[in-house]
Amino acid sequence: MHLFHHITVFSLSEQEKRSFVKAGVEFTRAINTSRGETVMFDIGENDPRYERVAALLRSLDPERVRDFSMTVPTLREFIAKMVADGRERLKQEAAVQAQWPRGREVLRESVELMKSGKKDQALNVLDPAIAEAIEGNHSRWASVLSRHAAALSLSMGDRERQIHYEQQALPFAEDHRFAAYNFAQLLLRDGQLVRAERYAAEAYRQSITQTSEADTDLRAALLKQWPNVAEGA
């Protein structure tokens, strides 16, 4: 099994769209906007079209591309897998929420502020709660609130804050090696090459202790992008 990618490309011109279609891309969704089309598609690294598509993506401004790595072929399957795998986790989450009601209250407040367009305030209420969660060893809530803050920052186009919150969530990630890989990709898109390679190396060191097919594919993806990460691992 190889890694798969759910790709979103923003503000696609007609010429750029033709290039992707010519490369064999089949869009799963296309949304017309005033700045062009936003398109989405899924592709695996074992797909014969992948190298050509990856080259097209590299030719675009990184700000216009979102790449979400998966271990299943499509986003629909990934979500279905997450739902299936998450049933037991939901029971655990209910226990976590009962242990620390403040997390649930703050999350609800932040969501309501976000819905009313007060995104800065929605972030501001999260910061002290995240600090409290970390200090009180409420690790699940520290992760939930940090990831919510990162998603909110992304919606605001504030990559600096997105990176801050994603890094804050990283120690609490269950699949840390995959989270570190995705964080390295985020840093790479921000032009932080040295930091990106450091987290890529961290992901590689953790993956070599695992024997799953997903980890084998993760190591292959890391070595392809960062050939030096194996040194000293």
MARBA-989263 format. One record per atom (N, C-alpha, C): residue number from 1; chain; atom name; x, y, z. Coordinates in steps of 0.2 Angstrom, whole numbers. Example, Ala and Ser with C-alpha at 12.3 -4.5 7.8 and 13.67 -1.06 7.14 Angstrom:
2
[1,'A','N',[66,-28,39]] [1,'A','CA',[62,-22,39]] [1,'A','C',[66,-16,39]] [2,'A','N',[64,-11,35]] [2,'A','CA',[68,-5,36]] [2,'A','C',[64,0,39]] 
//
This chain:
233
[1,'A','N',[4,-6,0]] [1,'A','CA',[0,0,0]] [1,'A','C',[4,6,0]] [2,'A','N',[2,11,-4]] [2,'A','CA',[6,18,-4]] [2,'A','C',[2,23,-1]] [3,'A','N',[5,29,0]] [3,'A','CA',[2,35,3]] [3,'A','C',[-3,37,-3]] [4,'A','N',[-8,40,-1]] [4,'A','CA',[-13,44,-6]] [4,'A','C',[-13,51,-3]] [5,'A','N',[-15,55,-8]] [5,'A','CA',[-16,62,-7]] [5,'A','C',[-23,65,-9]] [6,'A','N',[-26,69,-4]] [6,'A','CA',[-32,73,-6]] [6,'A','C',[-29,80,-8]] [7,'A','N',[-30,82,-14]] [7,'A','CA',[-27,88,-16]] [7,'A','C',[-33,93,-17]] [8,'A','N',[-32,99,-15]] [8,'A','CA',[-36,105,-16]] [8,'A','C',[-32,111,-19]] [9,'A','N',[-34,113,-25]] [9,'A','CA',[-30,118,-29]] [9,'A','C',[-35,124,-29]] [10,'A','N',[-33,130,-27]] [10,'A','CA',[-37,136,-27]] [10,'A','C',[-35,140,-33]] [11,'A','N',[-40,144,-36]] [11,'A','CA',[-39,149,-41]] [11,'A','C',[-36,146,-47]] [12,'A','N',[-39,141,-50]] [12,'A','CA',[-36,138,-56]] [12,'A','C',[-39,141,-62]] [13,'A','N',[-34,143,-66]] [13,'A','CA',[-36,146,-73]] [13,'A','C',[-38,140,-77]] [14,'A','N',[-41,142,-83]] [14,'A','CA',[-43,137,-88]] [14,'A','C',[-37,134,-91]] [15,'A','N',[-32,137,-92]] [15,'A','CA',[-26,134,-95]] [15,'A','C',[-23,129,-90]] [16,'A','N',[-23,131,-84]] [16,'A','CA',[-20,127,-78]] [16,'A','C',[-25,120,-78]] [17,'A','N',[-31,122,-78]] [17,'A','CA',[-36,116,-78]] [17,'A','C',[-35,111,-83]] [18,'A','N',[-34,114,-89]] [18,'A','CA',[-33,109,-95]] [18,'A','C',[-26,105,-94]] [19,'A','N',[-21,108,-91]] [19,'A','CA',[-15,105,-90]] [19,'A','C',[-16,99,-85]] [20,'A','N',[-20,100,-80]] [20,'A','CA',[-22,94,-75]] [20,'A','C',[-26,89,-79]] [21,'A','N',[-31,91,-83]] [21,'A','CA',[-35,86,-86]] [21,'A','C',[-31,82,-91]] [22,'A','N',[-26,85,-95]] [22,'A','CA',[-22,82,-99]] [22,'A','C',[-17,77,-96]] [23,'A','N',[-16,78,-90]] [23,'A','CA',[-12,74,-86]] [23,'A','C',[-16,68,-83]] [24,'A','N',[-22,68,-84]] [24,'A','CA',[-26,62,-82]] [24,'A','C',[-30,63,-76]] [25,'A','N',[-30,69,-73]] [25,'A','CA',[-33,71,-67]] [25,'A','C',[-41,71,-67]] [26,'A','N',[-44,67,-63]] [26,'A','CA',[-51,67,-63]] [26,'A','C',[-54,71,-56]] [27,'A','N',[-56,77,-57]] [27,'A','CA',[-58,81,-51]] [27,'A','C',[-64,78,-48]] [28,'A','N',[-64,77,-41]] [28,'A','CA',[-70,75,-37]] [28,'A','C',[-75,80,-36]] [29,'A','N',[-72,87,-36]] [29,'A','CA',[-76,92,-35]] [29,'A','C',[-73,99,-38]] [30,'A','N',[-77,103,-41]] [30,'A','CA',[-75,109,-44]] [30,'A','C',[-80,115,-42]] [31,'A','N',[-77,120,-39]] [31,'A','CA',[-81,126,-37]] [31,'A','C',[-79,132,-40]] [32,'A','N',[-84,135,-44]] [32,'A','CA',[-82,142,-47]] [32,'A','C',[-82,147,-42]] [33,'A','N',[-77,151,-43]] [33,'A','CA',[-76,157,-39]] [33,'A','C',[-74,163,-43]] [34,'A','N',[-74,169,-41]] [34,'A','CA',[-72,175,-45]] [34,'A','C',[-65,175,-47]] [35,'A','N',[-61,171,-43]] [35,'A','CA',[-54,171,-45]] [35,'A','C',[-52,165,-49]] [36,'A','N',[-57,161,-51]] [36,'A','CA',[-56,155,-55]] [36,'A','C',[-59,149,-51]] [37,'A','N',[-57,143,-53]] [37,'A','CA',[-60,137,-50]] [37,'A','C',[-56,134,-44]] [38,'A','N',[-59,132,-39]] [38,'A','CA',[-56,128,-34]] [38,'A','C',[-58,121,-35]] [39,'A','N',[-53,116,-36]] [39,'A','CA',[-54,109,-38]] [39,'A','C',[-51,105,-33]] [40,'A','N',[-54,99,-32]] [40,'A','CA',[-51,94,-27]] [40,'A','C',[-51,87,-31]] [41,'A','N',[-46,83,-29]] [41,'A','CA',[-45,77,-32]] [41,'A','C',[-41,72,-28]] [42,'A','N',[-41,66,-29]] [42,'A','CA',[-37,61,-25]] [42,'A','C',[-32,57,-29]] [43,'A','N',[-26,56,-27]] [43,'A','CA',[-21,52,-31]] [43,'A','C',[-17,49,-26]] [44,'A','N',[-15,43,-29]] [44,'A','CA',[-10,39,-25]] [44,'A','C',[-3,40,-28]] [45,'A','N',[2,38,-23]] [45,'A','CA',[9,39,-26]] [45,'A','C',[11,33,-30]] [46,'A','N',[7,28,-30]] [46,'A','CA',[9,22,-35]] [46,'A','C',[5,23,-41]] [47,'A','N',[1,29,-42]] [47,'A','CA',[-2,30,-48]] [47,'A','C',[3,32,-54]] [48,'A','N',[2,29,-60]] [48,'A','CA',[7,31,-65]] [48,'A','C',[6,39,-67]] [49,'A','N',[1,42,-65]] [49,'A','CA',[0,49,-66]] [49,'A','C',[3,54,-61]] [50,'A','N',[5,51,-55]] [50,'A','CA',[7,55,-50]] [50,'A','C',[13,59,-51]] [51,'A','N',[18,57,-54]] [51,'A','CA',[24,61,-55]] [51,'A','C',[23,68,-59]] [52,'A','N',[19,66,-64]] [52,'A','CA',[17,72,-69]] [52,'A','C',[12,77,-65]] [53,'A','N',[8,74,-61]] [53,'A','CA',[3,79,-57]] [53,'A','C',[7,82,-52]] [54,'A','N',[12,79,-48]] [54,'A','CA',[16,82,-43]] [54,'A','C',[20,88,-46]] [55,'A','N',[22,87,-52]] [55,'A','CA',[26,92,-56]] [55,'A','C',[22,98,-57]] [56,'A','N',[16,97,-59]] [56,'A','CA',[11,103,-60]] [56,'A','C',[9,106,-54]] [57,'A','N',[9,103,-48]] [57,'A','CA',[7,106,-42]] [57,'A','C',[13,110,-39]] [58,'A','N',[19,107,-41]] [58,'A','CA',[25,111,-39]] [58,'A','C',[26,118,-43]] [59,'A','N',[23,118,-49]] [59,'A','CA',[24,124,-53]] [59,'A','C',[19,129,-50]] [60,'A','N',[14,128,-46]] [60,'A','CA',[10,133,-43]] [60,'A','C',[12,136,-37]] [61,'A','N',[10,142,-35]] [61,'A','CA',[11,145,-29]] [61,'A','C',[9,140,-23]] [62,'A','N',[13,139,-19]] [62,'A','CA',[11,134,-13]] [62,'A','C',[5,136,-9]] [63,'A','N',[4,143,-9]] [63,'A','CA',[-2,146,-6]] [63,'A','C',[-8,143,-9]] [64,'A','N',[-8,141,-15]] [64,'A','CA',[-14,139,-19]] [64,'A','C',[-15,131,-18]] [65,'A','N',[-11,128,-15]] [65,'A','CA',[-12,120,-14]] [65,'A','C',[-12,118,-7]] [66,'A','N',[-17,114,-6]] [66,'A','CA',[-18,110,0]] [66,'A','C',[-17,103,-1]] [67,'A','N',[-12,99,2]] [67,'A','CA',[-11,92,1]] [67,'A','C',[-12,89,8]] [68,'A','N',[-17,84,8]] [68,'A','CA',[-18,80,14]] [68,'A','C',[-17,73,13]] [69,'A','N',[-12,70,16]] [69,'A','CA',[-9,64,15]] [69,'A','C',[-14,59,19]] [70,'A','N',[-15,53,16]] [70,'A','CA',[-20,48,18]] [70,'A','C',[-17,41,17]] [71,'A','N',[-19,36,20]] [71,'A','CA',[-17,29,19]] [71,'A','C',[-22,25,16]] [72,'A','N',[-28,28,13]] [72,'A','CA',[-33,25,9]] [72,'A','C',[-34,29,3]] [73,'A','N',[-37,26,-3]] [73,'A','CA',[-36,30,-9]] [73,'A','C',[-40,36,-10]] [74,'A','N',[-46,37,-6]] [74,'A','CA',[-50,43,-7]] [74,'A','C',[-52,46,0]] [75,'A','N',[-53,53,0]] [75,'A','CA',[-55,56,6]] [75,'A','C',[-62,53,9]] [76,'A','N',[-66,51,5]] [76,'A','CA',[-72,48,7]] [76,'A','C',[-71,41,11]] [77,'A','N',[-66,37,8]] [77,'A','CA',[-64,31,12]] [77,'A','C',[-60,33,18]] [78,'A','N',[-56,38,18]] [78,'A','CA',[-53,40,24]] [78,'A','C',[-58,42,30]] [79,'A','N',[-63,46,28]] [79,'A','CA',[-68,48,33]] [79,'A','C',[-71,42,35]] [80,'A','N',[-73,38,31]] [80,'A','CA',[-77,32,33]] [80,'A','C',[-73,28,38]] [81,'A','N',[-66,27,36]] [81,'A','CA',[-62,23,41]] [81,'A','C',[-61,27,48]] [82,'A','N',[-61,34,47]] [82,'A','CA',[-60,37,54]] [82,'A','C',[-66,36,58]] [83,'A','N',[-72,36,55]] [83,'A','CA',[-78,36,58]] [83,'A','C',[-79,29,61]] [84,'A','N',[-77,23,57]] [84,'A','CA',[-77,17,60]] [84,'A','C',[-72,16,65]] [85,'A','N',[-66,18,65]] [85,'A','CA',[-61,18,70]] [85,'A','C',[-62,22,76]] [86,'A','N',[-67,27,75]] [86,'A','CA',[-67,32,80]] [86,'A','C',[-73,30,85]] [87,'A','N',[-77,25,84]] [87,'A','CA',[-82,24,89]] [87,'A','C',[-80,23,96]] [88,'A','N',[-75,19,97]] [88,'A','CA',[-73,17,103]] [88,'A','C',[-70,24,106]] [89,'A','N',[-66,28,102]] [89,'A','CA',[-63,34,104]] [89,'A','C',[-68,39,106]] [90,'A','N',[-74,39,103]] [90,'A','CA',[-80,43,105]] [90,'A','C',[-82,42,112]] [91,'A','N',[-82,35,114]] [91,'A','CA',[-83,34,121]] [91,'A','C',[-78,37,126]] [92,'A','N',[-72,36,124]] [92,'A','CA',[-66,39,128]] [92,'A','C',[-67,46,128]] [93,'A','N',[-69,50,122]] [93,'A','CA',[-70,57,122]] [93,'A','C',[-75,59,127]] [94,'A','N',[-80,55,128]] [94,'A','CA',[-86,57,132]] [94,'A','C',[-83,57,139]] [95,'A','N',[-79,52,141]] [95,'A','CA',[-76,51,148]] [95,'A','C',[-71,57,149]] [96,'A','N',[-68,59,144]] [96,'A','CA',[-63,65,144]] [96,'A','C',[-67,71,145]] [97,'A','N',[-72,72,142]] [97,'A','CA',[-76,78,143]] [97,'A','C',[-79,79,150]] [98,'A','N',[-81,73,152]] [98,'A','CA',[-84,73,159]] [98,'A','C',[-79,75,164]] [99,'A','N',[-73,73,163]] [99,'A','CA',[-67,75,167]] [99,'A','C',[-65,82,167]] [100,'A','N',[-66,85,161]] [100,'A','CA',[-64,92,161]] [100,'A','C',[-69,96,157]] [101,'A','N',[-75,98,160]] [101,'A','CA',[-81,102,157]] [101,'A','C',[-78,108,153]] [102,'A','N',[-73,111,156]] [102,'A','CA',[-71,118,154]] [102,'A','C',[-69,117,146]] [103,'A','N',[-66,112,144]] [103,'A','CA',[-64,111,137]] [103,'A','C',[-70,111,133]] [104,'A','N',[-75,108,135]] [104,'A','CA',[-81,108,130]] [104,'A','C',[-85,115,130]] [105,'A','N',[-85,118,136]] [105,'A','CA',[-88,125,136]] [105,'A','C',[-84,130,132]] [106,'A','N',[-77,129,132]] [106,'A','CA',[-73,134,128]] [106,'A','C',[-74,133,121]] [107,'A','N',[-74,126,119]] [107,'A','CA',[-74,124,112]] [107,'A','C',[-81,127,109]] [108,'A','N',[-86,126,113]] [108,'A','CA',[-93,128,111]] [108,'A','C',[-93,136,110]] [109,'A','N',[-90,140,115]] [109,'A','CA',[-89,147,114]] [109,'A','C',[-86,149,108]] [110,'A','N',[-80,146,107]] [110,'A','CA',[-76,147,101]] [110,'A','C',[-80,146,94]] [111,'A','N',[-83,141,94]] [111,'A','CA',[-87,139,88]] [111,'A','C',[-93,144,87]] [112,'A','N',[-96,146,92]] [112,'A','CA',[-101,151,91]] [112,'A','C',[-98,158,89]] [113,'A','N',[-93,160,92]] [113,'A','CA',[-89,166,90]] [113,'A','C',[-87,166,82]] [114,'A','N',[-85,160,80]] [114,'A','CA',[-83,159,74]] [114,'A','C',[-89,160,69]] [115,'A','N',[-94,157,71]] [115,'A','CA',[-100,157,66]] [115,'A','C',[-103,164,66]] [116,'A','N',[-102,168,71]] [116,'A','CA',[-104,175,70]] [116,'A','C',[-98,180,67]] [117,'A','N',[-93,177,64]] [117,'A','CA',[-88,181,61]] [117,'A','C',[-83,184,65]] [118,'A','N',[-83,182,72]] [118,'A','CA',[-78,185,76]] [118,'A','C',[-72,180,77]] [119,'A','N',[-68,179,72]] [119,'A','CA',[-63,174,72]] [119,'A','C',[-57,176,77]] [120,'A','N',[-55,182,77]] [120,'A','CA',[-50,184,82]] [120,'A','C',[-52,182,89]] [121,'A','N',[-58,184,91]] [121,'A','CA',[-61,182,98]] [121,'A','C',[-61,175,99]] [122,'A','N',[-63,171,93]] [122,'A','CA',[-64,164,94]] [122,'A','C',[-57,161,95]] [123,'A','N',[-52,164,93]] [123,'A','CA',[-45,161,94]] [123,'A','C',[-43,163,102]] [124,'A','N',[-45,170,103]] [124,'A','CA',[-42,172,110]] [124,'A','C',[-45,168,116]] [125,'A','N',[-51,165,115]] [125,'A','CA',[-54,162,121]] [125,'A','C',[-51,155,121]] [126,'A','N',[-47,153,116]] [126,'A','CA',[-44,146,116]] [126,'A','C',[-37,146,119]] [127,'A','N',[-34,151,119]] [127,'A','CA',[-27,151,121]] [127,'A','C',[-26,150,129]] [128,'A','N',[-30,153,133]] [128,'A','CA',[-29,151,140]] [128,'A','C',[-32,144,142]] [129,'A','N',[-37,142,138]] [129,'A','CA',[-39,135,139]] [129,'A','C',[-34,130,137]] [130,'A','N',[-31,131,132]] [130,'A','CA',[-26,127,129]] [130,'A','C',[-20,126,135]] [131,'A','N',[-18,132,137]] [131,'A','CA',[-13,132,142]] [131,'A','C',[-15,128,149]] [132,'A','N',[-21,129,151]] [132,'A','CA',[-24,126,156]] [132,'A','C',[-24,118,155]] [133,'A','N',[-26,116,149]] [133,'A','CA',[-27,109,147]] [133,'A','C',[-20,106,148]] [134,'A','N',[-15,109,145]] [134,'A','CA',[-8,107,145]] [134,'A','C',[-5,106,153]] [135,'A','N',[-6,111,156]] [135,'A','CA',[-4,111,163]] [135,'A','C',[-8,106,167]] [136,'A','N',[-14,105,166]] [136,'A','CA',[-18,100,170]] [136,'A','C',[-18,93,167]] [137,'A','N',[-13,92,162]] [137,'A','CA',[-13,85,159]] [137,'A','C',[-19,83,156]] [138,'A','N',[-23,87,153]] [138,'A','CA',[-29,85,150]] [138,'A','C',[-27,85,142]] [139,'A','N',[-23,80,141]] [139,'A','CA',[-19,79,134]] [139,'A','C',[-24,79,128]] [140,'A','N',[-30,75,129]] [140,'A','CA',[-34,75,124]] [140,'A','C',[-37,82,122]] [141,'A','N',[-39,86,127]] [141,'A','CA',[-42,92,126]] [141,'A','C',[-37,97,124]] [142,'A','N',[-30,96,126]] [142,'A','CA',[-25,100,123]] [142,'A','C',[-24,99,115]] [143,'A','N',[-25,93,113]] [143,'A','CA',[-25,91,106]] [143,'A','C',[-31,94,102]] [144,'A','N',[-37,93,105]] [144,'A','CA',[-43,95,102]] [144,'A','C',[-43,103,101]] [145,'A','N',[-42,106,106]] [145,'A','CA',[-42,114,106]] [145,'A','C',[-37,117,102]] [146,'A','N',[-31,114,102]] [146,'A','CA',[-25,116,98]] [146,'A','C',[-27,115,90]] [147,'A','N',[-29,109,89]] [147,'A','CA',[-31,108,82]] [147,'A','C',[-37,112,79]] [148,'A','N',[-42,113,84]] [148,'A','CA',[-47,118,82]] [148,'A','C',[-44,125,80]] [149,'A','N',[-40,127,85]] [149,'A','CA',[-36,134,84]] [149,'A','C',[-32,134,77]] [150,'A','N',[-29,128,75]] [150,'A','CA',[-25,128,69]] [150,'A','C',[-30,129,63]] [151,'A','N',[-36,125,63]] [151,'A','CA',[-40,125,58]] [151,'A','C',[-43,132,57]] [152,'A','N',[-45,135,63]] [152,'A','CA',[-47,142,63]] [152,'A','C',[-42,147,60]] [153,'A','N',[-36,146,62]] [153,'A','CA',[-31,150,59]] [153,'A','C',[-30,150,51]] [154,'A','N',[-31,143,49]] [154,'A','CA',[-30,142,42]] [154,'A','C',[-36,145,38]] [155,'A','N',[-42,145,41]] [155,'A','CA',[-48,149,38]] [155,'A','C',[-47,156,38]] [156,'A','N',[-42,159,42]] [156,'A','CA',[-41,166,42]] [156,'A','C',[-35,168,38]] [157,'A','N',[-32,163,35]] [157,'A','CA',[-26,164,31]] [157,'A','C',[-20,166,35]] [158,'A','N',[-20,164,41]] [158,'A','CA',[-14,166,46]] [158,'A','C',[-10,160,47]] [159,'A','N',[-5,159,42]] [159,'A','CA',[-1,153,42]] [159,'A','C',[4,153,48]] [160,'A','N',[6,159,51]] [160,'A','CA',[10,159,56]] [160,'A','C',[7,156,63]] [161,'A','N',[1,158,64]] [161,'A','CA',[-3,155,69]] [161,'A','C',[-5,148,68]] [162,'A','N',[-7,146,62]] [162,'A','CA',[-8,139,61]] [162,'A','C',[-2,135,63]] [163,'A','N',[4,137,61]] [163,'A','CA',[10,133,62]] [163,'A','C',[11,133,70]] [164,'A','N',[9,138,73]] [164,'A','CA',[10,138,81]] [164,'A','C',[6,133,84]] [165,'A','N',[-1,133,82]] [165,'A','CA',[-6,129,85]] [165,'A','C',[-4,121,83]] [166,'A','N',[-2,120,77]] [166,'A','CA',[-1,113,74]] [166,'A','C',[5,110,78]] [167,'A','N',[10,115,80]] [167,'A','CA',[16,113,84]] [167,'A','C',[14,111,91]] [168,'A','N',[9,115,93]] [168,'A','CA',[7,114,100]] [168,'A','C',[3,108,101]] [169,'A','N',[-1,106,96]] [169,'A','CA',[-5,99,96]] [169,'A','C',[0,93,95]] [170,'A','N',[6,94,92]] [170,'A','CA',[10,89,90]] [170,'A','C',[12,84,95]] [171,'A','N',[14,86,101]] [171,'A','CA',[15,81,106]] [171,'A','C',[10,76,109]] [172,'A','N',[3,78,107]] [172,'A','CA',[-2,75,109]] [172,'A','C',[-5,70,104]] [173,'A','N',[-2,70,98]] [173,'A','CA',[-5,66,92]] [173,'A','C',[-4,59,93]] [174,'A','N',[-9,55,92]] [174,'A','CA',[-8,48,93]] [174,'A','C',[-4,44,88]] [175,'A','N',[-4,46,82]] [175,'A','CA',[0,44,76]] [175,'A','C',[6,49,75]] [176,'A','N',[10,50,80]] [176,'A','CA',[15,56,80]] [176,'A','C',[19,56,74]] [177,'A','N',[21,50,71]] [177,'A','CA',[25,51,65]] [177,'A','C',[22,53,59]] [178,'A','N',[15,52,58]] [178,'A','CA',[12,55,53]] [178,'A','C',[10,62,54]] [179,'A','N',[9,64,60]] [179,'A','CA',[8,71,62]] [179,'A','C',[14,75,60]] [180,'A','N',[20,72,62]] [180,'A','CA',[26,76,61]] [180,'A','C',[27,76,54]] [181,'A','N',[26,71,50]] [181,'A','CA',[26,72,42]] [181,'A','C',[22,77,40]] [182,'A','N',[16,78,42]] [182,'A','CA',[11,83,39]] [182,'A','C',[13,90,42]] [183,'A','N',[16,90,48]] [183,'A','CA',[19,97,50]] [183,'A','C',[25,99,46]] [184,'A','N',[29,94,44]] [184,'A','CA',[35,95,40]] [184,'A','C',[33,98,33]] [185,'A','N',[27,95,31]] [185,'A','CA',[25,98,24]] [185,'A','C',[22,105,25]] [186,'A','N',[19,107,31]] [186,'A','CA',[16,113,32]] [186,'A','C',[22,118,32]] [187,'A','N',[27,116,36]] [187,'A','CA',[33,121,36]] [187,'A','C',[37,122,30]] [188,'A','N',[37,116,26]] [188,'A','CA',[40,117,19]] [188,'A','C',[36,122,15]] [189,'A','N',[29,122,15]] [189,'A','CA',[25,126,11]] [189,'A','C',[26,134,14]] [190,'A','N',[29,134,20]] [190,'A','CA',[30,141,23]] [190,'A','C',[37,143,21]] [191,'A','N',[41,139,18]] [191,'A','CA',[48,141,16]] [191,'A','C',[53,139,22]] [192,'A','N',[51,136,27]] [192,'A','CA',[55,134,33]] [192,'A','C',[59,128,32]] [193,'A','N',[63,128,27]] [193,'A','CA',[66,121,25]] [193,'A','C',[70,118,30]] [194,'A','N',[74,121,35]] [194,'A','CA',[78,118,40]] [194,'A','C',[73,115,45]] [195,'A','N',[68,118,47]] [195,'A','CA',[63,116,52]] [195,'A','C',[60,110,49]] [196,'A','N',[58,110,43]] [196,'A','CA',[54,105,40]] [196,'A','C',[58,99,40]] [197,'A','N',[64,99,38]] [197,'A','CA',[68,93,38]] [197,'A','C',[69,90,45]] [198,'A','N',[70,94,50]] [198,'A','CA',[70,92,57]] [198,'A','C',[64,87,59]] [199,'A','N',[58,90,57]] [199,'A','CA',[52,86,59]] [199,'A','C',[52,80,54]] [200,'A','N',[54,80,48]] [200,'A','CA',[54,75,43]] [200,'A','C',[58,69,46]] [201,'A','N',[64,71,49]] [201,'A','CA',[69,66,52]] [201,'A','C',[66,63,58]] [202,'A','N',[62,67,62]] [202,'A','CA',[59,64,68]] [202,'A','C',[53,59,66]] [203,'A','N',[50,61,60]] [203,'A','CA',[45,56,58]] [203,'A','C',[48,50,56]] [204,'A','N',[54,50,52]] [204,'A','CA',[57,44,50]] [204,'A','C',[60,40,55]] [205,'A','N',[63,43,61]] [205,'A','CA',[65,39,66]] [205,'A','C',[60,35,70]] [206,'A','N',[54,38,70]] [206,'A','CA',[49,35,73]] [206,'A','C',[46,29,69]] [207,'A','N',[46,30,62]] [207,'A','CA',[43,25,58]] [207,'A','C',[47,19,57]] [208,'A','N',[54,20,58]] [208,'A','CA',[58,14,57]] [208,'A','C',[57,9,62]] [209,'A','N',[54,10,68]] [209,'A','CA',[52,6,73]] [209,'A','C',[45,2,72]] [210,'A','N',[42,4,66]] [210,'A','CA',[36,1,65]] [210,'A','C',[36,-4,58]] [211,'A','N',[32,-8,58]] [211,'A','CA',[32,-13,52]] [211,'A','C',[26,-13,48]] [212,'A','N',[21,-8,49]] [212,'A','CA',[15,-8,45]] [212,'A','C',[17,-6,38]] [213,'A','N',[12,-8,33]] [213,'A','CA',[13,-5,26]] [213,'A','C',[13,2,26]] [214,'A','N',[8,5,30]] [214,'A','CA',[8,13,30]] [214,'A','C',[15,16,32]] [215,'A','N',[18,13,37]] [215,'A','CA',[25,16,39]] [215,'A','C',[30,14,33]] [216,'A','N',[29,9,30]] [216,'A','CA',[34,8,24]] [216,'A','C',[33,13,19]] [217,'A','N',[27,15,18]] [217,'A','CA',[26,20,13]] [217,'A','C',[27,27,15]] [218,'A','N',[27,28,22]] [218,'A','CA',[29,34,25]] [218,'A','C',[36,35,24]] [219,'A','N',[40,30,26]] [219,'A','CA',[47,31,25]] [219,'A','C',[49,32,18]] [220,'A','N',[46,29,13]] [220,'A','CA',[47,30,6]] [220,'A','C',[46,37,4]] [221,'A','N',[40,40,6]] [221,'A','CA',[39,47,5]] [221,'A','C',[44,52,8]] [222,'A','N',[46,50,14]] [222,'A','CA',[51,54,17]] [222,'A','C',[57,54,14]] [223,'A','N',[60,48,12]] [223,'A','CA',[66,48,9]] [223,'A','C',[66,51,2]] [224,'A','N',[60,51,-1]] [224,'A','CA',[60,54,-8]] [224,'A','C',[60,61,-8]] [225,'A','N',[58,64,-3]] [225,'A','CA',[58,71,-2]] [225,'A','C',[64,74,2]] [226,'A','N',[66,70,7]] [226,'A','CA',[72,72,11]] [226,'A','C',[76,66,11]] [227,'A','N',[81,65,6]] [227,'A','CA',[85,59,6]] [227,'A','C',[90,59,12]] [228,'A','N',[91,64,16]] [228,'A','CA',[96,64,21]] [228,'A','C',[93,62,28]] [229,'A','N',[87,61,28]] [229,'A','CA',[84,60,35]] [229,'A','C',[86,53,38]] [230,'A','N',[88,48,33]] [230,'A','CA',[90,42,36]] [230,'A','C',[97,42,40]] [231,'A','N',[101,48,39]] [231,'A','CA',[107,48,42]] [231,'A','C',[106,49,49]] [232,'A','N',[110,45,53]] [232,'A','CA',[109,45,60]] [232,'A','C',[103,43,63]] [233,'A','N',[99,40,59]] [233,'A','CA',[92,37,62]] [233,'A','C',[94,31,66]] 
//
